[in-house]
């Protein structure tokens, strides 16, 4: 473990909102550091290769830096290029592939322990998103190699029997792409229809493919067991077993609540687990500790996204400016 490094502000998470926070710190000449557990914009990097954003490019811009896209809606590669360019051209201070293990408040400063080093900081901003911990099916066989909770591309699923679990944007995109690449797709959907939040230009496509029989869908259903060569599904008409080569379970993801709780942040008592923070300043119940981005929504991971949480960086910086001048 390296010797402790002192910083004025430490930002945890090197995604778009973490980059936005870093830009605000740099403009004010604060001594800051961004710590990211993976690659730059790690969540975006792990998105499916052919993913298209719901938002237009101008709504993904940070600090009014233009995001030029060749498409009406930018794709994953364009977003990676944009945030990489913003980071490099502004020479932002970021450490990659370093995982924050704990955040502890000690009188007037924080102690941050990571997988590689330790730091002290007057202020901390957490913007770690929610893409790290998949919501598990919690069924026998989920640990088999044939099961994945992340989807990258369709080629390896061609000519195979694929079960896609879920009915959100990620599940629908995966089902359509795998089917178009020659996979035989069955969707298992807990609700009675495809999710209402699915991208408006994609939802009719998946519904049409299901209605014509190209993609099989079991609604009001759930997987009860996964075996080497088949999967058991509980449907309204009873239990069925179907042949299966791979399971792509895209049932959502969760924030790292353990890190939040360990740092002293209070969560709501209901099932939403929304962290406690001031909506005008983004400061949590722990003085000097702030939240930004998707993590503010707890389990309501659809509530915040890049488009509507970019403002968090400015709110935090404006509040910190008052504190630092005191």
KEKE-3310 file (N, C-alpha, C; in steps of 0.2 Angstrom, whole numbers, plus 5000, padded with zeros to 4 digits):
npx = (5004:5003:5010:4999:4990:4986:4972:4961:4948:4940:4934:4924:4922:4923:4914:4903:4897:4906:4917:4911:4911:4924:4929:4922:4930:4943:4941:4940:4953:4955:4963:4961:4955:4951:4945:4944:4937:4938:4940:4940:4925:4918:4906:4899:4908:4906:4894:4883:4890:4884:4875:4863:4860:4846:4845:4848:4863:4867:4861:4869:4880:4893:4898:4895:4903:4904:4896:4897:4888:4886:4874:4856:4854:4866:4879:4887:4901:4903:4900:4910:4921:4919:4919:4931:4939:4935:4941:4955:4958:4957:4965:4962:4963:4965:4964:4964:4957:4957:4951:4939:4938:4934:4926:4929:4924:4933:4934:4938:4940:4941:4945:4951:4951:4959:4961:4974:4980:4980:4970:4968:4955:4947:4934:4922:4915:4903:4900:4896:4887:4877:4880:4887:4883:4874:4856:4851:4844:4842:4841:4842:4857:4861:4874:4880:4891:4885:4877:4874:4875:4877:4878:4886:4889:4881:4886:4892:4881:4874:4864:4861:4851:4843:4839:4832:4831:4820:4813:4817:4826:4839:4837:4828:4835:4845:4838:4833:4844:4852:4842:4842:4855:4854:4852:4841:4828:4821:4810:4809:4798:4794:4783:4767:4769:4780:4792:4786:4795:4804:4814:4806:4806:4810:4802:4790:4795:4800:4788:4781:4790:4788:4774:4773:4779:4793:4801:4800:4789:4787:4775:4772:4779:4793:4810:4814:4823:4839:4847:4860:4857:4844:4830:4820:4804:4792:4776:4760:4752:4757:4772:4786:4798:4812:4823:4840:4854:4861:4859:4854:4853:4845:4841:4842:4852:4861:4866:4881:4878:4884:4896:4890:4883:4893:4901:4893:4881:4864:4850:4834:4820:4812:4809:4815:4828:4834:4847:4851:4851:4853:4844:4846:4860:4866:4873:4876:4869:4881:4892:4901:4902:4896:4884:4882:4873:4867:4867:4860:4847:4845:4838:4829:4834:4831:4828:4837:4849:4862:4858:4849:4856:4867:4868:4871:4885:4888:4879:4885:4898:4896:4891:4902:4911:4907:4910:4924:4929:4926)
npy = (4994:5011:5026:5038:5050:5067:5076:5089:5088:5072:5062:5049:5037:5037:5040:5049:5058:5059:5064:5077:5082:5083:5092:5104:5106:5108:5120:5128:5128:5118:5106:5091:5073:5060:5044:5028:5012:5004:5005:5021:5029:5017:5010:5013:5008:4995:4993:4985:4983:4988:4997:5010:5027:5033:5047:5062:5068:5082:5082:5074:5080:5088:5101:5111:5107:5103:5089:5080:5070:5057:5052:5052:5048:5046:5033:5019:5019:5032:5039:5035:5040:5054:5057:5052:5061:5074:5071:5069:5081:5091:5087:5080:5074:5058:5042:5026:5009:5006:5002:5009:5005:5008:5022:5034:5045:5056:5067:5082:5077:5065:5048:5038:5022:5011:4999:5000:5010:5023:5038:5055:5067:5082:5084:5073:5066:5055:5046:5034:5026:5012:5000:4989:4978:4965:4961:4947:4931:4921:4907:4889:4884:4896:4899:4892:4891:4895:4905:4923:4940:4951:4959:4959:4957:4949:4938:4926:4919:4914:4902:4896:4890:4902:4910:4925:4935:4946:4963:4975:4990:4985:4971:4969:4975:4965:4953:4956:4958:4946:4937:4943:4939:4926:4918:4907:4914:4915:4924:4928:4935:4944:4953:4958:4962:4969:4981:4998:5008:5005:5010:5021:5019:5006:4997:4994:4986:4974:4969:4966:4956:4946:4944:4939:4927:4925:4928:4920:4922:4922:4928:4935:4926:4916:4910:4895:4885:4882:4871:4861:4858:4863:4873:4878:4885:4894:4897:4905:4894:4884:4873:4873:4865:4869:4867:4873:4883:4895:4908:4924:4935:4949:4958:4970:4981:4985:4999:5001:4998:4994:5002:5015:5014:5010:5022:5030:5035:5037:5027:5026:5019:5011:4999:5005:5011:5024:5035:5047:5064:5082:5090:5102:5105:5093:5087:5074:5066:5065:5077:5086:5075:5070:5066:5061:5059:5044:5036:5042:5039:5027:5011:5014:5015:5020:5033:5043:5049:5052:5063:5071:5072:5079:5092:5090:5091:5105:5110:5104:5109:5123:5123:5118:5128:5139:5133:5130:5143:5148)
npz = (5000:4995:5002:5010:5000:4999:4995:4990:4985:4981:4969:4966:4954:4936:4926:4914:4923:4933:4926:4923:4935:4938:4929:4934:4945:4941:4934:4944:4950:4960:4970:4965:4962:4952:4955:4947:4945:4934:4916:4908:4909:4912:4913:4901:4892:4894:4889:4877:4861:4849:4854:4855:4860:4870:4872:4863:4855:4860:4872:4880:4882:4891:4902:4891:4881:4864:4857:4843:4833:4820:4819:4821:4835:4846:4846:4856:4853:4848:4860:4869:4862:4863:4877:4880:4873:4879:4892:4889:4882:4891:4901:4913:4930:4933:4940:4934:4935:4948:4963:4974:4991:5004:5013:5025:5037:5046:5059:5052:5039:5026:5025:5012:5006:4994:4981:4978:4985:4997:5003:5009:5011:5010:5005:4997:4982:4976:4962:4956:4949:4943:4938:4942:4950:4946:4946:4953:4947:4956:4956:4955:4946:4941:4942:4932:4917:4906:4908:4908:4914:4908:4892:4876:4862:4847:4839:4844:4848:4838:4829:4840:4855:4863:4879:4884:4897:4904:4900:4897:4890:4887:4887:4876:4866:4865:4862:4850:4842:4843:4837:4824:4820:4819:4830:4840:4848:4864:4875:4892:4902:4916:4918:4911:4898:4886:4892:4896:4895:4885:4871:4860:4846:4845:4852:4845:4835:4842:4848:4836:4831:4840:4839:4826:4828:4826:4837:4852:4866:4884:4894:4911:4918:4924:4926:4934:4936:4930:4919:4911:4898:4896:4901:4915:4916:4924:4920:4916:4912:4918:4922:4911:4901:4891:4877:4879:4876:4880:4893:4894:4905:4908:4919:4926:4937:4952:4963:4972:4987:4999:4999:5001:5013:5022:5022:5029:5024:5025:5020:5012:5021:5014:5000:4990:4993:4993:4994:5007:5003:5000:4989:4983:4985:4984:4994:5006:5021:5028:5031:5019:5010:4995:4982:4965:4950:4943:4955:4964:4964:4971:4971:4961:4947:4935:4936:4936:4924:4911:4904:4913:4925:4923:4928:4942:4944:4944:4954:4965:4964:4966:4979:4986:4983:4991:5004:5003:5003:5015)
capx = (5000:5007:5009:4993:4990:4981:4968:4955:4942:4941:4928:4924:4918:4926:4909:4902:4896:4912:4921:4908:4913:4932:4929:4921:4935:4948:4940:4941:4959:4955:4967:4956:4957:4945:4947:4939:4939:4939:4942:4937:4918:4918:4899:4898:4913:4903:4888:4883:4894:4880:4870:4861:4857:4839:4846:4852:4870:4867:4859:4874:4886:4895:4901:4894:4908:4900:4896:4895:4887:4885:4868:4851:4855:4873:4880:4892:4908:4904:4900:4917:4926:4917:4921:4939:4942:4934:4946:4962:4960:4957:4970:4959:4967:4961:4967:4960:4959:4959:4944:4938:4936:4930:4926:4928:4924:4937:4933:4937:4943:4939:4950:4948:4956:4958:4964:4981:4983:4975:4970:4964:4952:4942:4928:4922:4910:4902:4896:4898:4882:4873:4881:4892:4880:4867:4850:4852:4838:4842:4838:4847:4860:4863:4881:4883:4895:4880:4873:4878:4871:4879:4877:4891:4887:4877:4889:4893:4874:4871:4862:4860:4845:4845:4834:4834:4827:4819:4809:4819:4829:4844:4834:4825:4840:4849:4834:4832:4851:4853:4838:4845:4861:4853:4850:4834:4827:4815:4811:4805:4796:4790:4777:4762:4770:4786:4792:4784:4801:4808:4815:4800:4807:4812:4797:4785:4799:4800:4781:4780:4793:4784:4767:4773:4782:4800:4804:4795:4789:4782:4774:4770:4783:4800:4814:4814:4829:4844:4851:4866:4854:4837:4829:4813:4800:4785:4771:4753:4749:4761:4779:4788:4806:4814:4830:4843:4862:4863:4854:4856:4848:4846:4836:4844:4858:4861:4872:4885:4875:4888:4900:4887:4882:4900:4903:4888:4875:4858:4846:4827:4818:4808:4813:4819:4835:4836:4851:4848:4855:4850:4843:4849:4867:4869:4877:4872:4868:4887:4894:4907:4901:4891:4882:4880:4872:4862:4867:4855:4840:4845:4835:4826:4839:4828:4826:4843:4854:4867:4854:4846:4860:4873:4867:4873:4891:4888:4876:4890:4904:4894:4891:4909:4914:4906:4913:4931:4930:4925)
capy = (5000:5017:5031:5042:5056:5072:5080:5094:5084:5066:5060:5042:5036:5041:5040:5055:5063:5060:5069:5083:5085:5085:5099:5110:5106:5110:5127:5132:5126:5114:5100:5085:5067:5055:5037:5024:5005:5001:5009:5027:5028:5010:5007:5014:5003:4988:4992:4982:4986:4992:5001:5017:5030:5036:5054:5065:5070:5088:5081:5070:5085:5090:5108:5114:5105:5100:5082:5079:5063:5056:5049:5056:5046:5043:5026:5018:5021:5039:5042:5034:5045:5060:5058:5052:5068:5079:5070:5071:5088:5095:5084:5078:5070:5052:5036:5021:5002:5007:5001:5012:5000:5011:5029:5035:5052:5057:5074:5087:5075:5058:5043:5034:5016:5008:4993:5001:5016:5027:5045:5059:5072:5087:5083:5067:5065:5048:5046:5027:5023:5007:4995:4985:4973:4963:4958:4939:4927:4917:4900:4884:4884:4902:4900:4889:4896:4897:4911:4929:4945:4956:4957:4963:4956:4943:4933:4919:4916:4912:4895:4893:4892:4908:4913:4932:4936:4954:4966:4982:4991:4980:4964:4970:4976:4959:4949:4958:4958:4939:4935:4945:4936:4919:4914:4906:4918:4915:4929:4926:4942:4944:4956:4955:4965:4973:4987:5004:5013:5003:5015:5021:5016:4999:4993:4991:4980:4968:4967:4963:4950:4941:4942:4935:4921:4925:4927:4917:4926:4920:4934:4933:4920:4917:4904:4892:4881:4882:4865:4861:4858:4865:4878:4877:4891:4894:4901:4905:4888:4878:4873:4870:4864:4870:4867:4880:4884:4901:4912:4931:4938:4956:4960:4976:4981:4989:5003:4998:5001:4993:5007:5020:5013:5010:5029:5033:5038:5034:5025:5026:5012:5007:4995:5009:5012:5030:5038:5054:5070:5088:5090:5108:5105:5086:5084:5069:5067:5066:5083:5085:5069:5072:5061:5064:5055:5038:5033:5046:5036:5020:5005:5017:5016:5023:5040:5047:5047:5057:5069:5075:5073:5083:5098:5089:5093:5112:5111:5102:5114:5129:5123:5117:5135:5142:5129:5131:5150:5149)
capz = (5000:4995:5007:5009:4996:5002:4990:4992:4983:4978:4965:4965:4948:4931:4921:4912:4928:4937:4922:4923:4942:4938:4925:4938:4950:4937:4932:4950:4952:4966:4970:4965:4959:4951:4955:4943:4946:4928:4911:4908:4907:4912:4912:4894:4889:4895:4886:4870:4856:4845:4858:4853:4866:4869:4871:4857:4857:4864:4879:4883:4882:4898:4902:4885:4876:4859:4855:4837:4831:4814:4819:4825:4841:4846:4848:4861:4851:4848:4867:4871:4859:4866:4884:4880:4870:4884:4897:4887:4880:4898:4905:4919:4934:4934:4941:4932:4937:4955:4966:4981:4996:5009:5014:5032:5039:5053:5061:5047:5033:5024:5023:5007:5005:4988:4980:4977:4989:5002:5002:5013:5007:5013:5002:4992:4978:4974:4956:4954:4944:4946:4933:4944:4953:4943:4950:4951:4947:4963:4955:4954:4940:4939:4942:4926:4913:4900:4911:4909:4916:4903:4884:4872:4855:4846:4835:4848:4850:4831:4828:4847:4858:4868:4883:4886:4903:4905:4895:4897:4884:4886:4885:4870:4861:4865:4859:4842:4838:4843:4832:4818:4819:4818:4836:4841:4854:4868:4880:4898:4905:4923:4918:4906:4891:4885:4896:4893:4894:4880:4866:4856:4839:4846:4855:4840:4832:4846:4848:4829:4830:4845:4836:4820:4830:4825:4844:4857:4873:4889:4899:4917:4918:4927:4927:4941:4936:4924:4918:4906:4891:4896:4907:4917:4916:4927:4916:4918:4910:4921:4922:4905:4900:4884:4876:4880:4876:4884:4896:4894:4910:4909:4924:4929:4941:4958:4965:4977:4993:5004:5000:5003:5020:5025:5022:5034:5021:5026:5015:5014:5024:5009:4996:4985:4996:4990:4999:5009:5001:4999:4982:4980:4985:4983:5000:5010:5028:5030:5029:5015:5006:4990:4977:4959:4944:4944:4961:4968:4964:4974:4966:4955:4942:4929:4938:4934:4918:4910:4902:4918:4931:4922:4933:4948:4945:4945:4960:4970:4964:4969:4986:4988:4983:4998:5009:5003:5004:5022)
cpx = (5004:5005:5002:4994:4984:4978:4963:4949:4944:4934:4929:4919:4921:4921:4908:4900:4902:4917:4918:4911:4920:4933:4928:4926:4941:4947:4941:4948:4960:4960:4962:4959:4951:4948:4941:4941:4940:4942:4938:4930:4917:4911:4898:4902:4910:4896:4888:4886:4890:4874:4869:4858:4850:4840:4849:4859:4871:4865:4864:4880:4887:4899:4901:4899:4904:4901:4893:4894:4885:4877:4863:4852:4862:4874:4886:4899:4908:4904:4907:4922:4925:4920:4928:4942:4941:4940:4953:4963:4960:4962:4968:4963:4963:4965:4962:4962:4961:4952:4944:4935:4932:4931:4925:4929:4928:4938:4932:4939:4940:4945:4947:4953:4954:4962:4972:4984:4978:4976:4967:4961:4947:4935:4928:4915:4909:4898:4898:4893:4879:4875:4885:4889:4874:4862:4850:4845:4837:4839:4844:4850:4862:4870:4884:4886:4890:4876:4877:4873:4873:4879:4882:4889:4884:4880:4890:4886:4871:4870:4862:4853:4846:4839:4836:4829:4826:4815:4811:4823:4835:4842:4831:4830:4844:4845:4834:4839:4853:4849:4840:4851:4861:4852:4843:4832:4820:4815:4806:4804:4791:4783:4772:4763:4777:4786:4790:4790:4806:4808:4809:4800:4809:4806:4792:4789:4799:4793:4779:4783:4790:4778:4768:4777:4789:4804:4798:4795:4784:4781:4771:4773:4790:4803:4814:4820:4833:4848:4856:4862:4847:4836:4821:4810:4793:4781:4764:4749:4753:4768:4781:4796:4807:4821:4834:4851:4864:4858:4857:4851:4850:4841:4837:4850:4857:4867:4875:4883:4880:4893:4897:4886:4888:4902:4898:4882:4869:4854:4839:4825:4814:4812:4817:4826:4838:4841:4849:4853:4850:4850:4845:4856:4870:4873:4873:4871:4875:4890:4901:4907:4895:4890:4880:4878:4867:4861:4862:4849:4840:4843:4831:4831:4837:4827:4831:4847:4858:4863:4851:4850:4867:4874:4870:4880:4892:4885:4882:4896:4902:4893:4898:4913:4913:4909:4921:4933:4930:4931)
cpy = (5006:5022:5036:5048:5060:5075:5084:5090:5078:5064:5053:5040:5040:5040:5048:5060:5064:5065:5076:5086:5087:5091:5105:5111:5110:5118:5131:5131:5123:5108:5094:5079:5063:5048:5032:5017:5002:5006:5016:5026:5021:5007:5008:5009:4996:4987:4988:4986:4990:4996:5008:5021:5032:5044:5056:5067:5076:5087:5076:5074:5087:5097:5112:5112:5101:5093:5081:5072:5063:5053:5053:5054:5043:5036:5025:5021:5028:5042:5041:5039:5052:5061:5057:5058:5073:5078:5072:5078:5093:5092:5083:5073:5064:5046:5030:5014:5002:5007:5004:5006:5002:5019:5031:5042:5052:5064:5078:5084:5068:5054:5038:5028:5013:5002:4994:5006:5018:5034:5048:5065:5076:5085:5077:5068:5058:5048:5039:5023:5017:5000:4989:4978:4970:4960:4951:4936:4923:4910:4895:4884:4890:4903:4896:4894:4898:4903:4917:4935:4952:4954:4961:4963:4949:4937:4926:4916:4913:4905:4892:4894:4896:4910:4920:4933:4944:4957:4974:4984:4986:4973:4964:4970:4969:4954:4950:4956:4950:4936:4936:4941:4928:4915:4913:4908:4916:4920:4927:4933:4941:4947:4954:4958:4967:4979:4993:5009:5011:5009:5015:5018:5008:4994:4990:4985:4974:4965:4963:4956:4944:4939:4938:4928:4920:4924:4925:4921:4923:4926:4931:4927:4921:4910:4902:4888:4881:4875:4866:4862:4861:4870:4877:4884:4890:4899:4901:4898:4882:4878:4870:4869:4865:4869:4873:4879:4889:4905:4919:4934:4945:4959:4966:4975:4986:4993:4999:5001:5000:4999:5013:5020:5013:5017:5033:5036:5034:5033:5025:5019:5008:5003:4998:5011:5018:5033:5045:5059:5076:5089:5097:5109:5098:5083:5079:5071:5067:5072:5082:5080:5070:5066:5065:5058:5049:5036:5036:5043:5029:5015:5008:5019:5019:5030:5045:5044:5053:5064:5074:5075:5076:5089:5096:5091:5101:5113:5109:5107:5121:5129:5122:5124:5139:5139:5131:5138:5152:5149)
cpz = (5000:5001:5005:5005:4998:4996:4993:4991:4979:4975:4964:4959:4942:4925:4918:4917:4932:4933:4922:4930:4942:4934:4929:4943:4947:4935:4938:4953:4959:4965:4971:4962:4958:4951:4952:4944:4940:4922:4912:4905:4907:4911:4904:4890:4889:4892:4879:4865:4851:4848:4855:4859:4865:4868:4865:4860:4861:4871:4883:4884:4890:4897:4895:4880:4870:4858:4848:4835:4824:4813:4823:4833:4842:4848:4853:4859:4851:4855:4870:4869:4862:4873:4885:4878:4876:4890:4895:4885:4886:4903:4912:4923:4936:4935:4939:4935:4944:4959:4973:4986:5001:5010:5021:5034:5046:5054:5055:5040:5032:5023:5018:5006:4998:4987:4979:4981:4994:5001:5008:5009:5011:5011:4997:4989:4975:4968:4953:4950:4947:4942:4935:4947:4950:4948:4948:4951:4953:4961:4954:4947:4937:4938:4936:4921:4907:4902:4911:4911:4912:4896:4880:4865:4853:4842:4838:4849:4843:4831:4835:4850:4864:4872:4885:4891:4904:4899:4895:4890:4882:4884:4878:4864:4860:4861:4852:4839:4838:4838:4825:4816:4819:4824:4837:4848:4858:4874:4886:4902:4911:4922:4912:4899:4891:4889:4892:4892:4889:4874:4861:4849:4839:4848:4850:4836:4836:4847:4842:4829:4834:4842:4830:4822:4829:4832:4848:4863:4878:4894:4906:4919:4922:4927:4934:4942:4930:4924:4912:4899:4891:4902:4908:4918:4919:4923:4918:4917:4913:4920:4915:4905:4893:4883:4876:4880:4880:4887:4896:4899:4911:4913:4928:4934:4947:4959:4971:4984:4999:5005:5003:5011:5024:5026:5027:5031:5023:5020:5017:5017:5019:5005:4990:4987:4993:4996:5001:5007:5000:4991:4979:4980:4983:4988:5004:5017:5031:5027:5025:5010:5001:4985:4971:4954:4946:4951:4966:4969:4967:4969:4961:4950:4936:4930:4935:4928:4916:4908:4908:4925:4929:4927:4940:4949:4947:4952:4966:4970:4967:4976:4989:4988:4989:5003:5009:5004:5011:5026)
residu = (UNK:UNK:UNK:UNK:UNK:UNK:UNK:UNK:UNK:UNK:UNK:UNK:UNK:UNK:UNK:UNK:UNK:UNK:UNK:UNK:UNK:UNK:UNK:UNK:UNK:UNK:UNK:UNK:UNK:UNK:UNK:UNK:UNK:UNK:UNK:UNK:UNK:UNK:UNK:UNK:UNK:UNK:UNK:UNK:UNK:UNK:UNK:UNK:UNK:UNK:UNK:UNK:UNK:UNK:UNK:UNK:UNK:UNK:UNK:UNK:UNK:UNK:UNK:UNK:UNK:UNK:UNK:UNK:UNK:UNK:UNK:UNK:UNK:UNK:UNK:UNK:UNK:UNK:UNK:UNK:UNK:UNK:UNK:UNK:UNK:UNK:UNK:UNK:UNK:UNK:UNK:UNK:UNK:UNK:UNK:UNK:UNK:UNK:UNK:UNK:UNK:UNK:UNK:UNK:UNK:UNK:UNK:UNK:UNK:UNK:UNK:UNK:UNK:UNK:UNK:UNK:UNK:UNK:UNK:UNK:UNK:UNK:UNK:UNK:UNK:UNK:UNK:UNK:UNK:UNK:UNK:UNK:UNK:UNK:UNK:UNK:UNK:UNK:UNK:UNK:UNK:UNK:UNK:UNK:UNK:UNK:UNK:UNK:UNK:UNK:UNK:UNK:UNK:UNK:UNK:UNK:UNK:UNK:UNK:UNK:UNK:UNK:UNK:UNK:UNK:UNK:UNK:UNK:UNK:UNK:UNK:UNK:UNK:UNK:UNK:UNK:UNK:UNK:UNK:UNK:UNK:UNK:UNK:UNK:UNK:UNK:UNK:UNK:UNK:UNK:UNK:UNK:UNK:UNK:UNK:UNK:UNK:UNK:UNK:UNK:UNK:UNK:UNK:UNK:UNK:UNK:UNK:UNK:UNK:UNK:UNK:UNK:UNK:UNK:UNK:UNK:UNK:UNK:UNK:UNK:UNK:UNK:UNK:UNK:UNK:UNK:UNK:UNK:UNK:UNK:UNK:UNK:UNK:UNK:UNK:UNK:UNK:UNK:UNK:UNK:UNK:UNK:UNK:UNK:UNK:UNK:UNK:UNK:UNK:UNK:UNK:UNK:UNK:UNK:UNK:UNK:UNK:UNK:UNK:UNK:UNK:UNK:UNK:UNK:UNK:UNK:UNK:UNK:UNK:UNK:UNK:UNK:UNK:UNK:UNK:UNK:UNK:UNK:UNK:UNK:UNK:UNK:UNK:UNK:UNK:UNK:UNK:UNK:UNK:UNK:UNK:UNK:UNK:UNK:UNK:UNK:UNK:UNK:UNK:UNK:UNK:UNK:UNK:UNK:UNK:UNK:UNK:UNK:UNK:UNK:UNK:UNK:UNK:UNK:UNK:UNK:UNK:UNK:UNK:UNK:UNK:UNK:UNK:UNK:UNK:UNK)
# end
